[in-house]
């Protein structure tokens, strides 16, 4: 599932980079996309070692969920694209963090390496904060956009959890499914609020 997410994130960044207003912005987005490819390659190696699945087979299993999420959250402006990039990076890191402690040591090290390489999204943070400070009138629309991103992410994650009992059991071992899922999404929502504040969108 994480592999499919990295695959989708790379293609999303490539598509949405067309909105970038200048060359420095396009370079920054290219670096973010390159980072996603690096994550993908490391995760693909680990997935194959653990399960025997090739990258294409693993991606295909979950591709439709991520495709649906990205279709539902297609940005209309450059700043919507930046908010999505920053929030999406954070949501992925949250999910990695929840899974990491339940995986074998070798897999934990791969997760830790991938999670430590989200600094490229700081470009998005700086751009959005500067834009909101320069033109406060864009803030309310971006706040609503952030809420939509969270809502769609939770909806699509719930679809995966409903269909994949093994993932649910891994995440919420020791807790009832209902309690575990509710607690997980409470944490996700709280961290999302912190990220929106980081963007100047609280």
C-alpha positions in Angstrom: 0.0 0.0 0.0 2.8 2.4 0.9 4.5 1.6 -2.4 1.3 2.4 -4.3 1.1 5.7 -2.5 4.7 6.7 -3.4 4.0 5.7 -7.1 0.8 7.9 -7.1 2.6 10.8 -5.3 5.3 10.9 -8.0 2.9 11.0 -10.9 0.7 13.6 -9.0 3.7 15.9 -8.6 4.7 15.6 -12.2 1.2 16.5 -13.4 0.7 19.4 -10.9 4.1 20.9 -11.6 2.7 22.4 -14.7 1.0 25.0 -12.4 4.4 26.2 -11.1 4.7 29.9 -11.9 8.5 30.1 -12.4 11.6 28.0 -12.9 12.7 27.9 -9.3 9.3 26.5 -8.3 9.5 23.9 -11.1 13.0 22.8 -9.8 11.6 22.5 -6.3 8.8 20.3 -7.4 11.2 18.2 -9.5 13.2 17.6 -6.4 10.1 16.5 -4.5 9.2 14.1 -7.3 12.8 12.7 -7.3 12.5 12.2 -3.6 9.3 10.2 -4.1 11.1 8.0 -6.7 13.9 7.3 -4.2 11.3 6.3 -1.6 9.6 4.1 -4.2 12.8 2.2 -5.1 13.7 1.5 -1.4 10.2 0.4 -0.5 10.0 -1.8 -3.7 13.2 -3.6 -2.7 11.8 -4.3 0.8 8.4 -5.4 -0.5 9.9 -7.8 -2.9 12.2 -9.2 -0.1 9.3 -9.7 2.3 6.6 -10.9 0.0 8.1 -11.8 -3.4 5.8 -9.3 -5.1 7.3 -7.2 -7.9 6.8 -3.4 -7.8 4.2 -3.4 -10.6 2.1 -6.1 -8.9 2.2 -4.4 -5.5 1.2 -1.0 -7.0 -1.6 -2.5 -9.0 -3.2 -3.9 -5.9 -3.9 -0.5 -4.5 -3.6 1.8 -7.4 -7.3 2.4 -7.8 -7.7 3.8 -4.3 -4.9 6.4 -4.8 -6.2 7.2 -8.3 -9.6 7.9 -6.8 -8.1 10.1 -4.1 -6.1 12.2 -6.5 -9.1 12.6 -8.9 -11.1 13.8 -5.9 -8.4 16.3 -4.8 -7.2 17.8 -8.1 -6.0 21.3 -7.3 -7.1 24.3 -9.3 -4.4 26.7 -8.3 -0.7 26.6 -7.6 -1.2 27.2 -3.9 -3.8 24.4 -3.7 -1.1 22.1 -5.3 1.4 23.2 -2.7 -1.0 22.7 0.3 -1.7 19.2 -1.1 2.0 18.4 -1.5 2.7 19.4 2.1 -0.3 17.8 3.7 0.2 14.6 1.6 3.8 14.3 2.6 2.7 14.6 6.3 -0.1 12.1 6.0 2.2 9.5 4.5 4.7 10.1 7.3 1.9 9.6 9.8 1.0 6.2 8.3 4.6 5.1 8.1 5.0 6.0 11.8 2.0 3.9 12.8 3.3 0.9 10.9 7.0 1.1 11.7 7.0 -0.3 15.2 5.0 -3.4 14.1 7.4 -4.4 11.3 10.7 -6.5 11.3 13.9 -4.5 12.1 15.0 -4.4 8.5 11.7 -3.0 7.4 11.8 -0.5 10.3 15.1 0.9 9.1 13.7 1.4 5.6 10.7 3.1 7.0 12.9 5.4 9.1 15.0 6.3 6.1 12.0 7.2 4.0 10.3 9.2 6.8 13.5 11.2 7.4 13.5 12.5 3.8 10.4 14.7 3.7 12.4 18.0 3.9 11.7 18.8 0.3 8.1 19.6 1.2 9.3 22.5 3.3 9.5 24.5 0.0 5.7 24.2 -0.1 5.4 25.4 3.5 7.5 28.5 2.8 5.7 29.4 -0.4 2.2 29.1 1.1 3.1 31.1 4.2 4.6 33.9 2.1 1.6 33.9 -0.2 -0.9 34.1 2.7 1.1 36.9 4.4 1.2 38.8 1.1 -2.5 38.3 0.3 -4.7 37.3 3.3 -7.7 37.0 1.1 -6.6 33.6 -0.2 -6.5 32.1 3.3 -10.1 31.0 3.7 -10.2 29.1 0.5 -7.0 27.3 1.3 -8.3 26.4 4.8 -11.3 24.8 3.2 -9.1 23.0 0.7 -7.1 21.6 3.6 -10.2 20.3 5.3 -11.2 18.6 2.0 -7.9 17.0 1.7 -8.1 15.5 5.2 -11.7 14.3 4.6 -10.8 12.6 1.4 -7.7 11.0 2.9 -9.7 9.6 5.8 -12.5 8.3 3.5 -10.1 6.5 1.2 -8.0 5.1 4.1 -11.3 3.7 5.6 -12.0 2.0 2.3 -8.6 0.3 2.4 -8.9 -0.7 6.1 -12.4 -2.2 5.4 -11.0 -4.3 2.5 -7.7 -5.3 4.1 -8.1 -7.1 7.4 -4.4 -7.8 7.6 -3.5 -4.1 7.5 -6.2 -3.3 10.1 -4.9 -6.0 12.4 -1.3 -4.8 12.0 -2.2 -1.2 12.8 -4.6 -1.9 15.7 -3.3 -5.0 17.4 -4.5 -5.2 20.9 -7.4 -2.8 20.5 -10.9 -3.4 19.2 -11.2 -2.4 15.6 -13.6 0.4 16.2 -11.6 1.9 19.1 -8.3 1.5 17.2 -9.5 3.0 14.0 -11.1 6.0 15.8 -8.0 6.6 17.7 -5.8 6.4 14.6 -7.9 9.0 12.7 -8.0 11.3 15.8 -4.2 11.3 15.7 -4.2 12.0 12.0 -6.6 14.9 12.3 -4.6 16.4 15.2 -1.4 16.3 13.2 -3.1 17.6 10.1 -4.3 20.6 12.2 -0.7 21.2 13.3 0.5 21.1 9.7 -2.2 23.6 8.6 -1.0 25.9 11.3 2.6 25.5 10.0 1.2 26.7 6.6 -0.4 29.7 8.3 -3.8 28.3 7.7 -5.1 27.8 11.2 
